[in-house]
Each structure stands twice: as C-alpha cells, then as structure tokens.
C-alpha cells in the first residue's frame, strides 16, 4: 500500500501574470496534484486583479488543493520564498519559478524519488530546453576557469561556483540545486532558510541554500522529472545590473561558505573572477564588464 506524502508547490512571482498563469495551467494538468499551492506575489498590481489568474487559481480548477495567496511589497525572491516556507504545512516543498512549463508527471516523478530515497533532504528536476553539450571554446573556458556550467556534476567547483547536471540522463547525488525546479523536505528547512541579505533578483540564493543543506544530507538530480524553463523576458533587469548582482553575491557567498573552511581557495576564487572578465572581453560585452566592476565596488556585507 502506498503512503501519501503531503506536498506543497511554492511560486514566487513579480509582474509576470501571463507567465504565472501558464505555469499554473501545467500544475493543474499534473497526474499528482499538490496538497497546497502557495503564491507569494510582489507585483506592483496584485495578480488577483487579473481575470486570467483567478480563472485558474480557484477551487474549481484545484478541487483537492489548498490555495494560499500572499501579497507583499518586498520585492525579494529570498524573502518571498521564506514567506512561502512559513505558509506551508506539508512534508515536501516544491519551489518553482513563475515561468516554467512542467511535463504532466513532473510532480509524480519528484515525489517518487523522495519516497524511494528517504535519506535525501532535497532534489531537483531536469530542464529540457537547454543547449546540447558542445566541446567548444566557451565550454572549455568555463571549465578551465572553474565557472558555472551545465551538463556537469551538480557539485561546486574549487572556486565556489556551482555546476548543474541539466542534460544528464542518470540519477545523481549533487550539491547544488537550481532555483527554477528545486524541492526540499520540510524538516530540512526547519534549520535552514534562504539568505535574505541576497535581495531582489537574488542570484545564487538557490545554490547557497543547497550548499548548506548538502553539508548535512544528500541532494539528488532526477532526470525523469522534466520541465522547461522559459526564462521570461518580462521584468528582467539589464545585463549590467544582473552581472553586478552576480558578482556581489558570488563574493559574499564565497567568503560566507568556502573561505572560512579553506583559505587557500582564495586562489581559485581570484582565478574565476579573472575568467569572468576574460569571457566578457572575448565577446566584447563591455556592459557585462561594467556590471562586474560595479559588483566588486559594492560588495554585500
């Protein structure tokens, strides 16, 4: 006899009503429905004012699911996700971005892995709309300079940058979970929370949390739970601002998580920063270089 594990889906959103409705549509079509759907909305105009949203997010569509809506003026994904955790009352929390499209058995496949691997504290699904692996100069550059990359182990490099196994076809034990499709047991989040020093578009907040949780219990990558991350252009900042946040957060998280345990890692850390500038220079992305400099000048504390 199967044992039911209660689940929540937590979605943080900001000024993306159309994308959110598309994501909710794919949740409504899941073969296993969640016990709770929690929307934490920081939009300038509440999504509840849109008929397209209320036509999906209602008891008629989700007959056996508790629907929770929370509006906040704090535009921060870490704050919003922590609010979602506070609202949740289930065993498994599935965090989804507001611009994803799930295959019909996504939640069923994730729930099965949590059932099959009871010692794992969390996991992630597979993003299918990603480039195929190519052993080109860019891939080699990112590998040499210990930068983020996909089709990789899912562990952290010596520099503190995460890698992701998107594109891999086998179940893996990993250290880093991607924010668009990460899940945790609620017990793991009684001790750990998203770091709210990482504000607004909180780059690498997902990796920070998964790093801390993975020090205590394993995490998994599940290639059978498939989805697309559409990376909506709506409400996205300019490249210069995004890269400034990336640099700020990378520096902060390196000295928070990695440097205290091994001060020699400052060498691969500096090597990676050089690699970021070199990559941007090769592609003549002077706006990205400007963003990196901006991030270095205004580090988080």
C-alpha positions in Angstrom: 0.0 0.0 0.0 1.4 3.4 -1.0 1.9 6.0 1.7 0.8 9.5 0.8 3.4 12.2 1.3 1.9 15.7 1.5 3.3 18.3 -0.9 3.3 22.0 -1.5 4.1 24.0 -4.6 5.6 27.4 -3.8 5.8 30.0 -6.6 7.2 33.5 -6.1 6.2 36.0 -8.7 6.6 39.6 -9.6 4.9 41.4 -12.5 4.6 38.3 -14.7 0.8 37.4 -14.7 0.8 35.8 -18.1 3.8 33.5 -17.3 2.3 32.7 -13.9 -1.0 31.6 -15.5 0.9 29.3 -17.9 2.8 27.7 -15.1 -0.4 27.2 -13.1 -2.1 25.6 -16.1 0.7 22.9 -16.2 0.3 22.3 -12.5 -3.5 21.8 -13.0 -2.7 19.1 -15.5 -0.3 17.1 -13.2 -1.0 13.4 -12.7 -0.5 14.0 -9.0 -1.9 17.2 -7.6 -0.2 19.0 -4.7 -1.9 19.4 -1.3 -1.1 23.1 -1.3 -0.2 25.8 -3.9 1.3 28.9 -2.3 1.7 32.0 -4.4 3.8 34.8 -2.9 3.3 37.8 -5.1 5.3 41.1 -5.1 3.8 42.5 -8.2 3.0 46.2 -8.4 -0.6 45.2 -9.1 -1.8 42.1 -7.4 -2.2 39.2 -9.8 -5.6 38.7 -8.2 -6.8 41.7 -10.2 -6.3 39.7 -13.4 -9.2 37.6 -14.6 -6.8 35.2 -16.3 -5.3 34.4 -12.9 -8.5 33.9 -11.0 -9.9 31.7 -13.7 -7.1 29.2 -13.0 -6.3 29.8 -9.3 -9.6 28.7 -7.8 -11.2 25.8 -6.1 -12.9 24.6 -9.3 -9.6 24.1 -11.0 -7.8 22.7 -8.0 -10.5 20.7 -6.2 -8.4 18.9 -3.7 -5.7 21.5 -3.2 -5.5 24.2 -0.6 -4.8 27.6 -2.3 -2.8 30.2 -0.4 -2.1 33.7 -1.8 0.1 36.2 -0.2 0.9 39.7 -1.5 4.0 41.6 -0.3 5.6 44.9 -1.1 9.1 43.3 -0.5 10.5 42.6 -4.0 13.0 39.9 -3.0 12.9 36.2 -4.0 14.6 35.1 -0.8 12.1 36.9 1.3 9.2 35.6 -0.8 10.5 32.0 -0.6 10.9 32.2 3.1 7.3 33.5 3.4 6.2 30.5 1.3 8.0 28.2 3.7 6.2 29.8 6.6 2.8 29.2 4.9 3.5 25.6 4.1 2.2 22.7 6.2 3.3 19.7 4.2 6.2 17.2 4.1 7.7 18.1 0.7 8.1 21.7 -0.7 8.4 22.1 -4.4 9.8 25.5 -5.4 9.0 26.5 -9.0 9.8 29.7 -10.9 6.8 31.5 -12.3 7.9 30.9 -15.9 8.2 27.1 -16.1 6.2 24.5 -18.1 6.0 21.1 -16.4 5.5 17.8 -18.1 2.4 16.1 -16.8 4.2 13.7 -14.4 6.8 16.1 -13.1 5.4 16.2 -9.5 4.8 12.4 -9.6 8.3 11.8 -10.6 9.8 14.1 -7.9 7.5 12.6 -5.2 8.5 9.1 -6.2 12.2 9.9 -5.7 11.6 11.4 -2.3 9.7 8.2 -1.4 12.4 5.9 -2.8 15.3 7.8 -1.2 14.2 8.7 2.3 17.7 9.9 3.4 17.8 12.7 0.7 16.9 16.1 2.0 16.1 17.6 -1.4 16.3 17.4 -5.1 15.7 18.9 -8.5 14.2 18.0 -11.8 15.7 18.3 -15.3 15.4 21.4 -17.6 14.9 20.1 -21.1 15.1 23.3 -23.2 18.8 23.8 -22.8 21.6 23.8 -25.4 23.1 20.4 -26.2 26.6 19.8 -24.8 29.3 21.1 -27.1 33.0 20.8 -26.5 33.6 24.3 -27.9 36.0 27.1 -26.7 33.3 28.6 -24.4 32.7 25.3 -22.6 36.4 24.8 -22.2 37.0 28.3 -21.0 34.3 28.0 -18.3 35.7 24.6 -17.2 39.3 25.9 -17.1 38.3 29.0 -15.0 36.0 27.0 -12.7 32.9 28.9 -13.7 29.2 27.8 -13.8 28.3 25.3 -16.5 25.6 22.8 -17.4 26.0 19.1 -18.4 28.2 18.8 -15.3 28.4 17.0 -11.9 26.0 19.2 -10.0 28.7 20.0 -7.4 30.6 23.1 -6.6 33.9 24.0 -8.2 37.0 24.8 -6.1 36.2 28.5 -6.7 32.8 28.2 -5.1 30.8 28.4 -8.4 28.0 25.8 -8.8 27.7 23.4 -11.7 24.4 21.9 -12.9 23.7 18.5 -14.4 20.9 19.7 -16.8 21.1 17.4 -19.8 22.3 14.4 -17.8 20.2 11.2 -18.2 21.1 9.4 -14.9 20.1 10.0 -11.3 22.9 11.8 -9.5 23.7 12.9 -6.0 24.5 16.6 -6.2 25.4 19.6 -4.0 23.8 22.5 -6.0 20.1 22.8 -6.8 18.7 25.1 -9.4 16.1 27.6 -8.2 13.6 27.1 -11.0 12.8 23.5 -10.0 14.2 22.6 -6.5 12.4 20.7 -3.8 13.1 20.1 -0.1 11.8 18.1 2.7 10.2 20.5 5.2 12.4 19.1 8.0 15.5 20.3 6.2 14.1 23.8 6.1 13.3 24.0 9.9 17.0 24.8 10.4 17.9 26.5 7.0 16.3 29.4 5.2 17.1 31.5 2.2 19.6 34.2 3.0 17.7 37.5 2.9 20.9 39.5 2.5 20.6 38.4 -1.1 17.9 40.9 -2.2 15.7 41.5 -5.2 16.8 39.2 -8.0 18.8 37.1 -5.6 21.4 35.5 -7.8 22.8 32.2 -6.4 20.4 32.1 -3.4 19.3 28.6 -4.5 23.0 27.4 -4.5 23.6 28.9 -1.1 20.8 27.1 0.5 21.5 23.8 -1.2 25.2 24.1 -0.3 24.3 24.4 3.4 21.7 21.6 3.3 24.0 19.3 1.4 26.6 19.5 4.2 24.1 17.6 6.4 22.2 15.3 4.0 22.4 14.4 0.3 20.5 16.0 -2.5 19.5 14.5 -5.9 19.1 15.3 -9.6 16.1 13.5 -11.1 16.2 13.3 -14.9 12.8 11.7 -15.1 11.1 14.9 -13.7 11.1 17.1 -16.8 10.2 20.7 -17.4 11.0 23.7 -19.5 12.3 27.0 -18.0 11.1 29.7 -20.4 13.2 32.5 -18.8 10.6 35.1 -19.4 11.9 38.5 -20.7 9.3 40.2 -18.5 10.5 42.1 -15.5 14.2 41.4 -16.1 16.9 43.9 -15.4 19.6 45.0 -17.9 22.7 42.8 -18.2 24.9 45.4 -16.4 22.6 45.2 -13.3 22.3 41.4 -13.4 26.0 40.9 -13.6 26.6 43.4 -10.8 24.3 41.3 -8.6 26.1 38.1 -9.7 29.5 39.5 -8.7 28.2 40.9 -5.4 26.6 37.6 -4.4 29.4 35.5 -5.6 31.9 37.4 -3.5 29.6 37.3 -0.5 28.8 33.6 -0.7 32.4 32.6 -1.3 33.5 34.3 1.9 30.5 33.0 3.7 30.6 29.3 2.7 34.0 28.5 1.3 36.8 30.8 2.5 36.4 30.1 6.3 36.9 26.4 5.8 39.9 26.6 3.4 41.6 30.0 3.0 43.7 28.6 0.1 40.5 28.6 -2.0 41.1 32.3 -2.5 43.4 31.3 -5.3 40.7 29.6 -7.5 38.3 32.3 -6.4 40.5 35.0 -8.0 41.1 32.8 -11.0 37.4 32.5 -11.6 36.9 36.3 -11.4 39.7 36.7 -14.0 37.8 34.1 -16.1 34.6 36.1 -15.9 36.3 39.3 -17.2 38.1 37.3 -19.9 34.9 35.7 -21.1 33.1 39.1 -21.3 36.1 40.6 -23.1 36.2 37.9 -25.7 32.6 38.5 -26.5 33.1 42.3 -26.4 30.4 42.6 -23.7 31.6 45.8 -22.1 28.2 46.2 -20.4 28.9 42.9 -18.6 32.4 44.1 -17.6 30.9 47.3 -16.3 28.5 45.2 -14.2 31.2 43.1 -12.7 33.2 46.2 -11.8 30.1 47.7 -10.2 29.6 44.5 -8.2 33.2 44.4 -6.9 32.9 48.1 -5.8 29.7 47.5 -3.8 30.0 44.0 -2.2 27.4 42.7 0.2 28.3 42.6 3.9 
